[in-house]
């Protein structure tokens, strides 16, 4: 999955953001498990971007909650 841009994330509605959040969390969990086993090779940098994408989604959801 490609990195998510803030502009594209803002176009999603709340339910889409929640589903994207759960999808990214599942991917991050898989990467963490592979890392703990020692089988993670080239995708170690993806963990950093997954965490940042999760933070971006949380920020957008919080902004929308405060704007209501």
mmCIF file of the N, C-alpha and C atoms, coordinates in Angstrom:
data_MODEL
# 
_entry.id   MODEL 
# 
loop_
_atom_site.group_PDB 
_atom_site.id 
_atom_site.type_symbol 
_atom_site.label_atom_id 
_atom_site.label_alt_id 
_atom_site.label_comp_id 
_atom_site.label_asym_id 
_atom_site.label_entity_id 
_atom_site.label_seq_id 
_atom_site.pdbx_PDB_ins_code 
_atom_site.Cartn_x 
_atom_site.Cartn_y 
_atom_site.Cartn_z 
_atom_site.occupancy 
_atom_site.B_iso_or_equiv 
_atom_site.pdbx_formal_charge 
_atom_site.auth_seq_id 
_atom_site.auth_comp_id 
_atom_site.auth_asym_id 
_atom_site.auth_atom_id 
_atom_site.pdbx_PDB_model_num 
ATOM 1   N N  . UNK A 1 1  ? 0.838   -1.169  0.000  1.00 0.00 ? 1  UNK A N  1 
ATOM 2   C CA . UNK A 1 1  ? 0.000   0.000   0.000  1.00 0.00 ? 1  UNK A CA 1 
ATOM 3   C C  . UNK A 1 1  ? 0.889   1.240   0.000  1.00 0.00 ? 1  UNK A C  1 
ATOM 4   N N  . UNK A 1 2  ? 0.477   2.205   -0.777 1.00 0.00 ? 2  UNK A N  1 
ATOM 5   C CA . UNK A 1 2  ? 1.260   3.433   -0.879 1.00 0.00 ? 2  UNK A CA 1 
ATOM 6   C C  . UNK A 1 2  ? 1.026   4.320   0.338  1.00 0.00 ? 2  UNK A C  1 
ATOM 7   N N  . UNK A 1 3  ? 1.942   5.247   0.527  1.00 0.00 ? 3  UNK A N  1 
ATOM 8   C CA . UNK A 1 3  ? 1.793   6.198   1.639  1.00 0.00 ? 3  UNK A CA 1 
ATOM 9   C C  . UNK A 1 3  ? 0.591   7.083   1.384  1.00 0.00 ? 3  UNK A C  1 
ATOM 10  N N  . UNK A 1 4  ? -0.049  7.462   2.450  1.00 0.00 ? 4  UNK A N  1 
ATOM 11  C CA . UNK A 1 4  ? -1.255  8.274   2.347  1.00 0.00 ? 4  UNK A CA 1 
ATOM 12  C C  . UNK A 1 4  ? -0.915  9.745   2.501  1.00 0.00 ? 4  UNK A C  1 
ATOM 13  N N  . UNK A 1 5  ? -1.458  10.547  1.620  1.00 0.00 ? 5  UNK A N  1 
ATOM 14  C CA . UNK A 1 5  ? -1.266  11.992  1.683  1.00 0.00 ? 5  UNK A CA 1 
ATOM 15  C C  . UNK A 1 5  ? -2.385  12.610  2.513  1.00 0.00 ? 5  UNK A C  1 
ATOM 16  N N  . UNK A 1 6  ? -2.079  13.689  3.177  1.00 0.00 ? 6  UNK A N  1 
ATOM 17  C CA . UNK A 1 6  ? -3.052  14.366  4.016  1.00 0.00 ? 6  UNK A CA 1 
ATOM 18  C C  . UNK A 1 6  ? -4.232  14.874  3.190  1.00 0.00 ? 6  UNK A C  1 
ATOM 19  N N  . UNK A 1 7  ? -3.953  15.328  1.991  1.00 0.00 ? 7  UNK A N  1 
ATOM 20  C CA . UNK A 1 7  ? -5.009  15.845  1.127  1.00 0.00 ? 7  UNK A CA 1 
ATOM 21  C C  . UNK A 1 7  ? -6.019  14.758  0.781  1.00 0.00 ? 7  UNK A C  1 
ATOM 22  N N  . UNK A 1 8  ? -5.544  13.568  0.473  1.00 0.00 ? 8  UNK A N  1 
ATOM 23  C CA . UNK A 1 8  ? -6.467  12.484  0.130  1.00 0.00 ? 8  UNK A CA 1 
ATOM 24  C C  . UNK A 1 8  ? -7.219  11.986  1.359  1.00 0.00 ? 8  UNK A C  1 
ATOM 25  N N  . UNK A 1 9  ? -6.564  11.997  2.510  1.00 0.00 ? 9  UNK A N  1 
ATOM 26  C CA . UNK A 1 9  ? -7.240  11.564  3.728  1.00 0.00 ? 9  UNK A CA 1 
ATOM 27  C C  . UNK A 1 9  ? -8.373  12.510  4.105  1.00 0.00 ? 9  UNK A C  1 
ATOM 28  N N  . UNK A 1 10 ? -8.199  13.789  3.868  1.00 0.00 ? 10 UNK A N  1 
ATOM 29  C CA . UNK A 1 10 ? -9.244  14.762  4.205  1.00 0.00 ? 10 UNK A CA 1 
ATOM 30  C C  . UNK A 1 10 ? -10.483 14.595  3.328  1.00 0.00 ? 10 UNK A C  1 
ATOM 31  N N  . UNK A 1 11 ? -10.335 13.984  2.156  1.00 0.00 ? 11 UNK A N  1 
ATOM 32  C CA . UNK A 1 11 ? -11.467 13.766  1.263  1.00 0.00 ? 11 UNK A CA 1 
ATOM 33  C C  . UNK A 1 11 ? -12.354 12.617  1.737  1.00 0.00 ? 11 UNK A C  1 
ATOM 34  N N  . UNK A 1 12 ? -11.823 11.719  2.571  1.00 0.00 ? 12 UNK A N  1 
ATOM 35  C CA . UNK A 1 12 ? -12.601 10.587  3.067  1.00 0.00 ? 12 UNK A CA 1 
ATOM 36  C C  . UNK A 1 12 ? -13.593 11.053  4.125  1.00 0.00 ? 12 UNK A C  1 
ATOM 37  N N  . UNK A 1 13 ? -14.709 10.312  4.236  1.00 0.00 ? 13 UNK A N  1 
ATOM 38  C CA . UNK A 1 13 ? -15.624 10.597  5.344  1.00 0.00 ? 13 UNK A CA 1 
ATOM 39  C C  . UNK A 1 13 ? -15.170 9.795   6.564  1.00 0.00 ? 13 UNK A C  1 
ATOM 40  N N  . UNK A 1 14 ? -15.847 9.983   7.680  1.00 0.00 ? 14 UNK A N  1 
ATOM 41  C CA . UNK A 1 14 ? -15.405 9.389   8.942  1.00 0.00 ? 14 UNK A CA 1 
ATOM 42  C C  . UNK A 1 14 ? -15.404 7.861   8.910  1.00 0.00 ? 14 UNK A C  1 
ATOM 43  N N  . UNK A 1 15 ? -16.409 7.264   8.290  1.00 0.00 ? 15 UNK A N  1 
ATOM 44  C CA . UNK A 1 15 ? -16.464 5.796   8.257  1.00 0.00 ? 15 UNK A CA 1 
ATOM 45  C C  . UNK A 1 15 ? -15.333 5.225   7.406  1.00 0.00 ? 15 UNK A C  1 
ATOM 46  N N  . UNK A 1 16 ? -15.019 5.908   6.298  1.00 0.00 ? 16 UNK A N  1 
ATOM 47  C CA . UNK A 1 16 ? -13.894 5.458   5.478  1.00 0.00 ? 16 UNK A CA 1 
ATOM 48  C C  . UNK A 1 16 ? -12.579 5.587   6.230  1.00 0.00 ? 16 UNK A C  1 
ATOM 49  N N  . UNK A 1 17 ? -12.440 6.665   6.986  1.00 0.00 ? 17 UNK A N  1 
ATOM 50  C CA . UNK A 1 17 ? -11.218 6.853   7.773  1.00 0.00 ? 17 UNK A CA 1 
ATOM 51  C C  . UNK A 1 17 ? -11.083 5.770   8.839  1.00 0.00 ? 17 UNK A C  1 
ATOM 52  N N  . UNK A 1 18 ? -12.193 5.414   9.473  1.00 0.00 ? 18 UNK A N  1 
ATOM 53  C CA . UNK A 1 18 ? -12.154 4.360   10.492 1.00 0.00 ? 18 UNK A CA 1 
ATOM 54  C C  . UNK A 1 18 ? -11.755 3.022   9.874  1.00 0.00 ? 18 UNK A C  1 
ATOM 55  N N  . UNK A 1 19 ? -12.292 2.709   8.700  1.00 0.00 ? 19 UNK A N  1 
ATOM 56  C CA . UNK A 1 19 ? -11.934 1.449   8.049  1.00 0.00 ? 19 UNK A CA 1 
ATOM 57  C C  . UNK A 1 19 ? -10.470 1.458   7.598  1.00 0.00 ? 19 UNK A C  1 
ATOM 58  N N  . UNK A 1 20 ? -10.009 2.595   7.105  1.00 0.00 ? 20 UNK A N  1 
ATOM 59  C CA . UNK A 1 20 ? -8.603  2.726   6.698  1.00 0.00 ? 20 UNK A CA 1 
ATOM 60  C C  . UNK A 1 20 ? -7.686  2.595   7.911  1.00 0.00 ? 20 UNK A C  1 
ATOM 61  N N  . UNK A 1 21 ? -8.118  3.144   9.037  1.00 0.00 ? 21 UNK A N  1 
ATOM 62  C CA . UNK A 1 21 ? -7.345  3.060   10.269 1.00 0.00 ? 21 UNK A CA 1 
ATOM 63  C C  . UNK A 1 21 ? -7.194  1.609   10.721 1.00 0.00 ? 21 UNK A C  1 
ATOM 64  N N  . UNK A 1 22 ? -8.270  0.861   10.685 1.00 0.00 ? 22 UNK A N  1 
ATOM 65  C CA . UNK A 1 22 ? -8.184  -0.545  11.094 1.00 0.00 ? 22 UNK A CA 1 
ATOM 66  C C  . UNK A 1 22 ? -7.325  -1.349  10.122 1.00 0.00 ? 22 UNK A C  1 
ATOM 67  N N  . UNK A 1 23 ? -7.387  -1.013  8.842  1.00 0.00 ? 23 UNK A N  1 
ATOM 68  C CA . UNK A 1 23 ? -6.568  -1.697  7.838  1.00 0.00 ? 23 UNK A CA 1 
ATOM 69  C C  . UNK A 1 23 ? -5.077  -1.425  8.073  1.00 0.00 ? 23 UNK A C  1 
ATOM 70  N N  . UNK A 1 24 ? -4.738  -0.181  8.345  1.00 0.00 ? 24 UNK A N  1 
ATOM 71  C CA . UNK A 1 24 ? -3.339  0.181   8.570  1.00 0.00 ? 24 UNK A CA 1 
ATOM 72  C C  . UNK A 1 24 ? -2.828  -0.443  9.865  1.00 0.00 ? 24 UNK A C  1 
ATOM 73  N N  . UNK A 1 25 ? -3.680  -0.458  10.887 1.00 0.00 ? 25 UNK A N  1 
ATOM 74  C CA . UNK A 1 25 ? -3.275  -1.087  12.154 1.00 0.00 ? 25 UNK A CA 1 
ATOM 75  C C  . UNK A 1 25 ? -2.995  -2.570  11.967 1.00 0.00 ? 25 UNK A C  1 
ATOM 76  N N  . UNK A 1 26 ? -3.807  -3.242  11.145 1.00 0.00 ? 26 UNK A N  1 
ATOM 77  C CA . UNK A 1 26 ? -3.585  -4.665  10.873 1.00 0.00 ? 26 UNK A CA 1 
ATOM 78  C C  . UNK A 1 26 ? -2.266  -4.869  10.137 1.00 0.00 ? 26 UNK A C  1 
ATOM 79  N N  . UNK A 1 27 ? -1.985  -3.998  9.170  1.00 0.00 ? 27 UNK A N  1 
ATOM 80  C CA . UNK A 1 27 ? -0.716  -4.085  8.443  1.00 0.00 ? 27 UNK A CA 1 
ATOM 81  C C  . UNK A 1 27 ? 0.470   -3.866  9.376  1.00 0.00 ? 27 UNK A C  1 
ATOM 82  N N  . UNK A 1 28 ? 0.342   -2.884  10.262 1.00 0.00 ? 28 UNK A N  1 
ATOM 83  C CA . UNK A 1 28 ? 1.417   -2.600  11.208 1.00 0.00 ? 28 UNK A CA 1 
ATOM 84  C C  . UNK A 1 28 ? 1.633   -3.776  12.152 1.00 0.00 ? 28 UNK A C  1 
ATOM 85  N N  . UNK A 1 29 ? 0.556   -4.400  12.570 1.00 0.00 ? 29 UNK A N  1 
ATOM 86  C CA . UNK A 1 29 ? 0.668   -5.568  13.441 1.00 0.00 ? 29 UNK A CA 1 
ATOM 87  C C  . UNK A 1 29 ? 1.428   -6.696  12.746 1.00 0.00 ? 29 UNK A C  1 
ATOM 88  N N  . UNK A 1 30 ? 1.111   -6.927  11.462 1.00 0.00 ? 30 UNK A N  1 
ATOM 89  C CA . UNK A 1 30 ? 1.814   -7.959  10.698 1.00 0.00 ? 30 UNK A CA 1 
ATOM 90  C C  . UNK A 1 30 ? 3.306   -7.644  10.602 1.00 0.00 ? 30 UNK A C  1 
ATOM 91  N N  . UNK A 1 31 ? 3.613   -6.370  10.353 1.00 0.00 ? 31 UNK A N  1 
ATOM 92  C CA . UNK A 1 31 ? 5.017   -5.973  10.247 1.00 0.00 ? 31 UNK A CA 1 
ATOM 93  C C  . UNK A 1 31 ? 5.743   -6.155  11.574 1.00 0.00 ? 31 UNK A C  1 
ATOM 94  N N  . UNK A 1 32 ? 5.081   -5.815  12.669 1.00 0.00 ? 32 UNK A N  1 
ATOM 95  C CA . UNK A 1 32 ? 5.698   -5.975  13.989 1.00 0.00 ? 32 UNK A CA 1 
ATOM 96  C C  . UNK A 1 32 ? 5.945   -7.436  14.316 1.00 0.00 ? 32 UNK A C  1 
ATOM 97  N N  . UNK A 1 33 ? 5.014   -8.300  13.949 1.00 0.00 ? 33 UNK A N  1 
ATOM 98  C CA . UNK A 1 33 ? 5.191   -9.737  14.193 1.00 0.00 ? 33 UNK A CA 1 
ATOM 99  C C  . UNK A 1 33 ? 6.359   -10.269 13.385 1.00 0.00 ? 33 UNK A C  1 
ATOM 100 N N  . UNK A 1 34 ? 6.424   -9.890  12.112 1.00 0.00 ? 34 UNK A N  1 
ATOM 101 C CA . UNK A 1 34 ? 7.541   -10.322 11.275 1.00 0.00 ? 34 UNK A CA 1 
ATOM 102 C C  . UNK A 1 34 ? 8.867   -9.803  11.820 1.00 0.00 ? 34 UNK A C  1 
ATOM 103 N N  . UNK A 1 35 ? 8.853   -8.582  12.321 1.00 0.00 ? 35 UNK A N  1 
ATOM 104 C CA . UNK A 1 35 ? 10.076  -8.002  12.877 1.00 0.00 ? 35 UNK A CA 1 
ATOM 105 C C  . UNK A 1 35 ? 10.526  -8.759  14.117 1.00 0.00 ? 35 UNK A C  1 
ATOM 106 N N  . UNK A 1 36 ? 9.571   -9.155  14.950 1.00 0.00 ? 36 UNK A N  1 
ATOM 107 C CA . UNK A 1 36 ? 9.943   -9.884  16.165 1.00 0.00 ? 36 UNK A CA 1 
ATOM 108 C C  . UNK A 1 36 ? 10.466  -11.274 15.841 1.00 0.00 ? 36 UNK A C  1 
ATOM 109 N N  . UNK A 1 37 ? 9.968   -11.870 14.753 1.00 0.00 ? 37 UNK A N  1 
ATOM 110 C CA . UNK A 1 37 ? 10.465  -13.187 14.329 1.00 0.00 ? 37 UNK A CA 1 
ATOM 111 C C  . UNK A 1 37 ? 11.828  -13.078 13.663 1.00 0.00 ? 37 UNK A C  1 
ATOM 112 N N  . UNK A 1 38 ? 12.115  -11.916 13.124 1.00 0.00 ? 38 UNK A N  1 
ATOM 113 C CA . UNK A 1 38 ? 13.375  -11.732 12.418 1.00 0.00 ? 38 UNK A CA 1 
ATOM 114 C C  . UNK A 1 38 ? 13.249  -11.982 10.933 1.00 0.00 ? 38 UNK A C  1 
ATOM 115 N N  . UNK A 1 39 ? 12.024  -12.092 10.418 1.00 0.00 ? 39 UNK A N  1 
ATOM 116 C CA . UNK A 1 39 ? 11.828  -12.364 8.991  1.00 0.00 ? 39 UNK A CA 1 
ATOM 117 C C  . UNK A 1 39 ? 11.541  -11.109 8.176  1.00 0.00 ? 39 UNK A C  1 
ATOM 118 N N  . UNK A 1 40 ? 11.491  -9.963  8.823  1.00 0.00 ? 40 UNK A N  1 
ATOM 119 C CA . UNK A 1 40 ? 11.226  -8.704  8.126  1.00 0.00 ? 40 UNK A CA 1 
ATOM 120 C C  . UNK A 1 40 ? 12.518  -8.253  7.449  1.00 0.00 ? 40 UNK A C  1 
ATOM 121 N N  . UNK A 1 41 ? 12.445  -8.014  6.145  1.00 0.00 ? 41 UNK A N  1 
ATOM 122 C CA . UNK A 1 41 ? 13.665  -7.682  5.423  1.00 0.00 ? 41 UNK A CA 1 
ATOM 123 C C  . UNK A 1 41 ? 13.670  -6.223  4.983  1.00 0.00 ? 41 UNK A C  1 
ATOM 124 N N  . UNK A 1 42 ? 13.102  -5.940  3.852  1.00 0.00 ? 42 UNK A N  1 
ATOM 125 C CA . UNK A 1 42 ? 13.188  -4.593  3.292  1.00 0.00 ? 42 UNK A CA 1 
ATOM 126 C C  . UNK A 1 42 ? 12.102  -3.660  3.797  1.00 0.00 ? 42 UNK A C  1 
ATOM 127 N N  . UNK A 1 43 ? 11.114  -4.170  4.499  1.00 0.00 ? 43 UNK A N  1 
ATOM 128 C CA . UNK A 1 43 ? 9.966   -3.363  4.866  1.00 0.00 ? 43 UNK A CA 1 
ATOM 129 C C  . UNK A 1 43 ? 10.081  -2.719  6.242  1.00 0.00 ? 43 UNK A C  1 
ATOM 130 N N  . UNK A 1 44 ? 11.266  -2.660  6.810  1.00 0.00 ? 44 UNK A N  1 
ATOM 131 C CA . UNK A 1 44 ? 11.396  -2.064  8.138  1.00 0.00 ? 44 UNK A CA 1 
ATOM 132 C C  . UNK A 1 44 ? 11.050  -0.587  8.121  1.00 0.00 ? 44 UNK A C  1 
ATOM 133 N N  . UNK A 1 45 ? 11.323  0.090   7.043  1.00 0.00 ? 45 UNK A N  1 
ATOM 134 C CA . UNK A 1 45 ? 10.986  1.506   6.934  1.00 0.00 ? 45 UNK A CA 1 
ATOM 135 C C  . UNK A 1 45 ? 9.489   1.744   6.834  1.00 0.00 ? 45 UNK A C  1 
ATOM 136 N N  . UNK A 1 46 ? 8.745   0.729   6.399  1.00 0.00 ? 46 UNK A N  1 
ATOM 137 C CA . UNK A 1 46 ? 7.298   0.885   6.282  1.00 0.00 ? 46 UNK A CA 1 
ATOM 138 C C  . UNK A 1 46 ? 6.625   1.035   7.631  1.00 0.00 ? 46 UNK A C  1 
ATOM 139 N N  . UNK A 1 47 ? 7.223   0.502   8.669  1.00 0.00 ? 47 UNK A N  1 
ATOM 140 C CA . UNK A 1 47 ? 6.637   0.612   10.002 1.00 0.00 ? 47 UNK A CA 1 
ATOM 141 C C  . UNK A 1 47 ? 6.527   2.078   10.414 1.00 0.00 ? 47 UNK A C  1 
ATOM 142 N N  . UNK A 1 48 ? 7.551   2.840   10.106 1.00 0.00 ? 48 UNK A N  1 
ATOM 143 C CA . UNK A 1 48 ? 7.567   4.262   10.445 1.00 0.00 ? 48 UNK A CA 1 
ATOM 144 C C  . UNK A 1 48 ? 6.429   4.994   9.745  1.00 0.00 ? 48 UNK A C  1 
ATOM 145 N N  . UNK A 1 49 ? 6.217   4.710   8.455  1.00 0.00 ? 49 UNK A N  1 
ATOM 146 C CA . UNK A 1 49 ? 5.188   5.402   7.695  1.00 0.00 ? 49 UNK A CA 1 
ATOM 147 C C  . UNK A 1 49 ? 3.787   4.954   8.103  1.00 0.00 ? 49 UNK A C  1 
ATOM 148 N N  . UNK A 1 50 ? 3.641   3.698   8.492  1.00 0.00 ? 50 UNK A N  1 
ATOM 149 C CA . UNK A 1 50 ? 2.339   3.220   8.976  1.00 0.00 ? 50 UNK A CA 1 
ATOM 150 C C  . UNK A 1 50 ? 1.956   3.956   10.263 1.00 0.00 ? 50 UNK A C  1 
ATOM 151 N N  . UNK A 1 51 ? 2.927   4.116   11.160 1.00 0.00 ? 51 UNK A N  1 
ATOM 152 C CA . UNK A 1 51 ? 2.650   4.834   12.406 1.00 0.00 ? 51 UNK A CA 1 
ATOM 153 C C  . UNK A 1 51 ? 2.262   6.278   12.120 1.00 0.00 ? 51 UNK A C  1 
ATOM 154 N N  . UNK A 1 52 ? 2.931   6.897   11.173 1.00 0.00 ? 52 UNK A N  1 
ATOM 155 C CA . UNK A 1 52 ? 2.615   8.284   10.827 1.00 0.00 ? 52 UNK A CA 1 
ATOM 156 C C  . UNK A 1 52 ? 1.241   8.402   10.173 1.00 0.00 ? 52 UNK A C  1 
ATOM 157 N N  . UNK A 1 53 ? 0.889   7.415   9.333  1.00 0.00 ? 53 UNK A N  1 
ATOM 158 C CA . UNK A 1 53 ? -0.437  7.433   8.724  1.00 0.00 ? 53 UNK A CA 1 
ATOM 159 C C  . UNK A 1 53 ? -1.526  7.299   9.782  1.00 0.00 ? 53 UNK A C  1 
ATOM 160 N N  . UNK A 1 54 ? -1.286  6.448   10.774 1.00 0.00 ? 54 UNK A N  1 
ATOM 161 C CA . UNK A 1 54 ? -2.239  6.290   11.877 1.00 0.00 ? 54 UNK A CA 1 
ATOM 162 C C  . UNK A 1 54 ? -2.398  7.614   12.616 1.00 0.00 ? 54 UNK A C  1 
ATOM 163 N N  . UNK A 1 55 ? -1.303  8.292   12.864 1.00 0.00 ? 55 UNK A N  1 
ATOM 164 C CA . UNK A 1 55 ? -1.353  9.582   13.560 1.00 0.00 ? 55 UNK A CA 1 
ATOM 165 C C  . UNK A 1 55 ? -2.092  10.622  12.722 1.00 0.00 ? 55 UNK A C  1 
ATOM 166 N N  . UNK A 1 56 ? -1.892  10.611  11.414 1.00 0.00 ? 56 UNK A N  1 
ATOM 167 C CA . UNK A 1 56 ? -2.594  11.551  10.543 1.00 0.00 ? 56 UNK A CA 1 
ATOM 168 C C  . UNK A 1 56 ? -4.108  11.333  10.614 1.00 0.00 ? 56 UNK A C  1 
ATOM 169 N N  . UNK A 1 57 ? -4.512  10.082  10.567 1.00 0.00 ? 57 UNK A N  1 
ATOM 170 C CA . UNK A 1 57 ? -5.939  9.772   10.608 1.00 0.00 ? 57 UNK A CA 1 
ATOM 171 C C  . UNK A 1 57 ? -6.535  10.195  11.946 1.00 0.00 ? 57 UNK A C  1 
ATOM 172 N N  . UNK A 1 58 ? -5.817  9.916   13.033 1.00 0.00 ? 58 UNK A N  1 
ATOM 173 C CA . UNK A 1 58 ? -6.291  10.334  14.347 1.00 0.00 ? 58 UNK A CA 1 
ATOM 174 C C  . UNK A 1 58 ? -6.426  11.856  14.421 1.00 0.00 ? 58 UNK A C  1 
ATOM 175 N N  . UNK A 1 59 ? -5.491  12.572  13.848 1.00 0.00 ? 59 UNK A N  1 
ATOM 176 C CA . UNK A 1 59 ? -5.540  14.036  13.856 1.00 0.00 ? 59 UNK A CA 1 
ATOM 177 C C  . UNK A 1 59 ? -6.752  14.559  13.092 1.00 0.00 ? 59 UNK A C  1 
ATOM 178 N N  . UNK A 1 60 ? -7.026  13.982  11.940 1.00 0.00 ? 60 UNK A N  1 
ATOM 179 C CA . UNK A 1 60 ? -8.166  14.421  11.140 1.00 0.00 ? 60 UNK A CA 1 
ATOM 180 C C  . UNK A 1 60 ? -9.472  14.140  11.871 1.00 0.00 ? 60 UNK A C  1 
ATOM 181 N N  . UNK A 1 61 ? -9.575  12.954  12.464 1.00 0.00 ? 61 UNK A N  1 
ATOM 182 C CA . UNK A 1 61 ? -10.799 12.612  13.197 1.00 0.00 ? 61 UNK A CA 1 
ATOM 183 C C  . UNK A 1 61 ? -11.010 13.546  14.388 1.00 0.00 ? 61 UNK A C  1 
ATOM 184 N N  . UNK A 1 62 ? -9.940  13.884  15.075 1.00 0.00 ? 62 UNK A N  1 
ATOM 185 C CA . UNK A 1 62 ? -10.033 14.787  16.227 1.00 0.00 ? 62 UNK A CA 1 
ATOM 186 C C  . UNK A 1 62 ? -10.431 16.199  15.781 1.00 0.00 ? 62 UNK A C  1 
ATOM 187 N N  . UNK A 1 63 ? -9.852  16.672  14.670 1.00 0.00 ? 63 UNK A N  1 
ATOM 188 C CA . UNK A 1 63 ? -10.206 17.982  14.142 1.00 0.00 ? 63 UNK A CA 1 
ATOM 189 C C  . UNK A 1 63 ? -11.686 18.051  13.816 1.00 0.00 ? 63 UNK A C  1 
ATOM 190 N N  . UNK A 1 64 ? -12.193 17.005  13.184 1.00 0.00 ? 64 UNK A N  1 
ATOM 191 C CA . UNK A 1 64 ? -13.605 16.973  12.816 1.00 0.00 ? 64 UNK A CA 1 
ATOM 192 C C  . UNK A 1 64 ? -14.495 16.908  14.047 1.00 0.00 ? 64 UNK A C  1 
ATOM 193 N N  . UNK A 1 65 ? -14.049 16.196  15.056 1.00 0.00 ? 65 UNK A N  1 
ATOM 194 C CA . UNK A 1 65 ? -14.826 16.104  16.294 1.00 0.00 ? 65 UNK A CA 1 
ATOM 195 C C  . UNK A 1 65 ? -14.907 17.458  16.985 1.00 0.00 ? 65 UNK A C  1 
ATOM 196 N N  . UNK A 1 66 ? -13.803 18.190  17.008 1.00 0.00 ? 66 UNK A N  1 
ATOM 197 C CA . UNK A 1 66 ? -13.783 19.501  17.650 1.00 0.00 ? 66 UNK A CA 1 
ATOM 198 C C  . UNK A 1 66 ? -14.540 20.549  16.848 1.00 0.00 ? 66 UNK A C  1 
ATOM 199 N N  . UNK A 1 67 ? -14.632 20.358  15.534 1.00 0.00 ? 67 UNK A N  1 
ATOM 200 C CA . UNK A 1 67 ? -15.318 21.327  14.685 1.00 0.00 ? 67 UNK A CA 1 
ATOM 201 C C  . UNK A 1 67 ? -16.832 21.223  14.809 1.00 0.00 ? 67 UNK A C  1 
ATOM 202 N N  . UNK A 1 68 ? -17.332 20.112  15.314 1.00 0.00 ? 68 UNK A N  1 
ATOM 203 C CA . UNK A 1 68 ? -18.788 19.921  15.418 1.00 0.00 ? 68 UNK A CA 1 
ATOM 204 C C  . UNK A 1 68 ? -19.393 20.731  16.517 1.00 0.00 ? 68 UNK A C  1 
# 
